Amino acid sequence: NETSTGVTNDLASISSVVKEAGKLLVVDAISSLGSIDLPVDKWHCDVTVTGSQKGWMVPPGLAMVSVSQEGWQANQKAKMPRFYWDFAKARSYLEKGQTPWTPVVSVFFALDVALDMMLKEGMANVFARHARMGKTAREGVKALGLSPFAEEGYASNTVTSVAGSDGLDTKKMLKILREEHDVVLAGGQQKLDGQIFRIGHLGWATEDDIKEVISAIKKVLPQAGFRSS
């Protein structure tokens, strides 16, 4: 899942190409795991990394990693020097119920509560809720006369990127939303700076939250120079 553009990559197809070439597949799942179905074993993901601050609904501070058997074999053969990022050391400590270094204990407690919430909701329901939020966001911006930046088949269910239009000052819009409506959205990055804006909808959120965001955007658009055709 690519948060800077609001795109969910076709990981199953990518995996087929990678494995056909006999290579390891390393997946950045920071903004997808826990919110979008990602069967790491089925798709032969050798190293999958996620972070506590996204779909897991808790503050930043924890990184979670899954490693395949092929990944562990590569780890054993690797000659690159490592100290902090030593998966083998982390694994040996995990077997004792510990971590190699002092962890952020408070986030562990928060994650424990978040996991209970997710299991109570059911992971299939968690994924379905995110799909509904993504659809609500995309349909909402279209109703305002705006266009999603990502193609429908690749649009993310955790963040919706919206293309700017002639006359719309996205930076001014984001500033007004933040200061006058308490709605914090993100702008584009690097060459997309000022060209798109992004609506995050992952973790502890519902369709009603997205509808409130769309309503606020509708109020602010004229102030930011947007004129619907």
Long-range contacts (C-beta under 8 A, 24 or more apart in sequence): 1-29, 1-30, 1-31, 1-32, 1-36, 1-156, 1-158, 1-159, 2-156, 3-30, 3-31, 3-156, 3-158, 3-159, 3-198, 3-200, 4-188, 4-189, 4-190, 4-192, 5-149, 5-150, 5-161, 5-192, 5-196, 6-148, 6-149, 6-150, 6-155, 6-156, 6-159, 6-160, 6-161, 6-198, 7-150, 7-154, 7-155, 7-156, 7-161, 8-32, 8-36, 8-154, 8-155, 8-156, 8-157, 9-154, 10-154, 11-38, 11-43, 11-45, 12-43, 15-43, 15-44, 15-45, 18-44, 19-44, 24-70, 24-71, 24-74, 30-54, 31-55, 31-156, 31-158, 31-159, 31-202, 32-156, 32-158, 33-64, 34-118, 34-126, 34-203, 35-126, 35-127, 35-130, 35-157, 35-158, 35-202, 35-203, 36-127, 36-130, 36-156, 36-157, 36-158, 37-123, 37-127, 40-66, 40-68, 41-68, 44-68, 46-70, 46-71, 46-74, 47-71, 52-107, 52-110, 52-111, 54-158, 54-202, 54-203, 55-130, 55-158, 55-202, 55-203, 56-111, 56-114, 56-115, 56-203, 57-114, 57-117, 57-203, 57-204, 58-107, 58-110, 58-111, 58-114, 59-106, 59-107, 59-110, 60-107, 61-104, 61-107, 62-103, 62-104, 62-107, 62-108, 62-111, 127-157, 129-206, 129-207, 130-157, 130-158, 130-201, 130-202, 131-157, 132-207, 133-157, 133-201, 133-205, 133-206, 133-207, 133-209, 133-210, 134-158, 134-160, 134-201, 136-207, 136-210, 136-211, 136-214, 137-199, 137-201, 137-210, 137-213, 137-214, 140-210, 140-211, 140-213, 140-214, 140-217, 141-199, 141-214, 141-217, 143-214, 144-214, 144-217, 144-218, 144-221, 144-228, 145-226, 145-228, 145-229, 146-226, 149-196, 157-201, 158-200, 158-201, 158-202, 159-198, 159-199, 159-200, 159-201, 159-202, 160-198, 160-199, 160-201, 161-188, 161-196, 161-197, 161-198, 162-196, 162-197, 162-198, 162-199, 163-195, 163-196, 164-194, 164-195, 164-196, 164-197, 165-226, 167-225, 167-226, 167-227, 168-221, 168-224, 168-225, 168-226, 169-224, 169-225, 170-194, 170-195, 170-196, 170-197, 170-224, 172-223, 172-224, 172-225, 173-197, 173-217, 173-220, 173-221, 173-223, 173-224, 173-226, 176-220, 176-223, 176-224, 177-216, 177-217, 177-220, 180-220, 181-216, 181-219, 181-220, 183-212, 183-213, 183-216, 183-217, 185-213
